């Protein structure tokens, strides 16, 4: 399934936990002011998130209680959505037929790719859209009700943002720039002044660090990687070293570097990237960093040994460090301030809705049970220590030794 169709399918899957006739298929995982959040809706949203992690960051799913951590976030999101839906209804937010039709058409267009051929097929988009609806037991009417609620929620949030967010002024942007620039230029006097407000200091440091990365000396390399591990037998490590030398000899003899990447590299991302990657000075392992920023463009390194394995790199492009001034980043800083204010306003509004709502969560998570068990065990240990101290104190008073 293509990424576009996956996203649209997730939207459809998560639309509502009811069948065409409106009968509840599963129990609820929570209630918000008496309105249930169905287990089917929760499970479908969660599965969509898990699928995305499987495709983009599978290692994250290997962490302890990974699914519970994601599940708690999904449930929190569904509760927030329901709070906003209810607030939109209370505010009597309306949706025009034209707005609904436009949204539905946009979703249909997301099914433009024919998964069998991998090519665009605009004429078949509606057929695939309807098939996705049918697969989930949804009628178009039921789905439109859900989309109408989504539009109502979006319009309500837009109104709240307009009410709560102060427009960004030039003075706001300049003040932030001065704070960031202090960390960029290591202006100790200004840094001490900014540090009086920990939140502003953390913000300025984070932006400065990002800018340093974006403007630092960089090099585009081709990368061939042969993996070794700490517990790998020495004989096997030696084989990797000999293979690395063989690859370098073949490249020197005329083998195309890209062909060598496809033939030999053990980097799982090499299939999609062709082995190309951008290195920022000072970030890569020091052994690679030393070669990447001293070799000339077009040159291929000898095998480089790191604690991760053997590497052969080809220098493709070099970019010198950039100096940035206020005019270079004022637009980005302005957008950052606006976005931060919008996020803050949304968080404040949702917080207010949470405070006023009657929310009951019935879904149980193993991570919570484990935390409660650990807390109980820690409390028991503390109680035992307290009892021992009390006994010793009593013994001291009576002159008894143990």
Number of C-alpha atoms within 10 A of each C-alpha: 12 12 12 14 23 16 18 20 23 18 16 23 23 20 23 23 24 19 15 14 10 12 9 14 13 13 13 19 19 22 17 19 14 11 15 17 22 20 19 21 21 22 18 19 23 22 18 18 17 20 15 15 14 13 9 10 12 13 10 13 15 10 10 10 15 14 20 16 16 16 21 16 13 18 22 14 14 19 21 16 16 21 21 22 21 18 17 21 14 9 11 11 16 14 15 9 10 9 12 17 14 11 16 17 13 12 21 20 21 20 26 22 21 18 14 7 8 11 10 13 14 15 11 15 21 17 14 21 22 14 13 19 19 15 12 18 17 24 16 14 10 18 16 17 13 16 20 21 21 20 20 23 22 16 16 21 20 14 11 15 18 13 10 16 17 12 11 14 11 9 9 13 20 15 11 18 20 16 23 27 22 20 21 17 10 11 12 11 9 15 20 12 12 20 14 10 10 10 11 15 18 14 13 24 19 14 20 20 13 12 18 18 17 13 15 18 17 21 21 19 22 22 23 28 22 20 16 20 11 10 7 10 10 11 9 12 19 12 11 17 20 13 16 25 16 13 23 21 13 14 16 12 9 8 13 11 23 18 12 18 22 15 11 14 24 15 17 10 11 19 12 8 12 19 24 20 14 14 20 21 18 15 10 13 12 12 13 20 16 13 17 27 18 9 14 14 16 11 12 22 16 17 23 16 16 14 11 13 18 21 21 24 25 24 22 18 14 17 12 10 15 13 10 13 10 13 8 10 14 16 12 12 19 20 14 15 18 17 13 13 18 20 14 15 20 18 12 13 17 17 13 11 16 15 10 11 13 12 17 15 15 11 13 11 14 12 16 13 11 12 11 12 12 12 12 12 12 12 12 12 12 12 12 12 12 12 12 12 12 12 13 15 12 12 13 12 9 9 9 9 7 7
